[in-house]
Amino acid sequence: MANVQVNKKESREYDSSWGYKRAVLGFDQLKQAEVVEIIMEKGQKTKAHYHTKVTEMFYVVSGEATILVEDEAKTLRQGDFLLLPPTKKHQIVANESGTLIVAVKTPGDEEDRIFLDEG
């Protein structure tokens, strides 16, 4: 079982430069997956973007958020899960303060993000 790995994050280093709290919890050794924790206050939103090769999965641990996927709004509440294949334009908007979302991205490619012009 040499290729089975447990990643433990003893402390979280949140990056607030995104306009909300975001912490990368870890990658596997081959960067086949990336796990990100997102904490948002009511009204905060991510920048609209898409990924060329990354599939992204969102799990709402607490709170409520609307994920705008292309031209459709998907409201997710605690326990809800959404899977987005590559190339789907998306943006997260928090509907409640303290909304906690765990995002899993495969492959774990932090560079595969194309922001859309919001101007």
Protein Blocks (a to p, Z undefined) as FASTA:
>chain_A
ZZgccdddfbacddfknopacddfbdcfkopaccddddddehiacdddddfkbccddddf
bdcddddehjaccdddehiacdddehiacddddfbghiacddddddddfklccdddfZZ
